[in-house]
Amino acid sequence: MRQRHWNKPKFRKSLLSRYVLIIAIAFLFIPVAVPAGFILSYSVNYFFFPNIKSSSR
């Protein structure tokens, strides 16, 4: 007898849909990761090196 897969969605079988899913996750992750990296870098420099002032002179 033939097995039926009722719960499996068809879009997950497509290779194109997997690429679209990866790109969608990247578009959601990048706007969060880049500002978080800037804030983390600034806070590390602020807390670990508080006396060093950058000047253009």
Protein Blocks (a to p, Z undefined) as FASTA:
>chain_A
ZZddfklcfklmpmklmmmmmmmmmmmmmmmmmmmmmmmmmmmmmmmmmmbccdfZZ
